Amino acid sequence: MLSPNGVVLYHDGVSNNKGKWCAFDVRCGLMFGMDNINITIGYQFSTIDVYGMHRNLSYKGTRFEDFYPKRKYQYGAVIGISYGF
């Protein structure tokens, strides 16, 4: 809340503890080449969490994590074909 002169009279605090900002993003694969053609097959694993910095926030005793979707790992496959002259 601000006074008519712009001085802060009252404010609510949002606390954060144990914030996690580090995540793993691992990719591995095999590349097969023959003449000018390369074929790549790979796998991807990631622990990136878009809500990671906000999960541990709390406001008036209510944790934000209760409102966010459950944390999930991401998996993926990669297939690539390239041709060089």
Buried (B, 14 or more C-beta within 10 A) or exposed (E): EEEEEEEEEEEEEEEEEEEEEEEEEEEEEEEEEEEEEBEBEBEBEBBEBEBBEBBBBBEEEEEBBEEBEEEEEEEEEEEEEEEEE
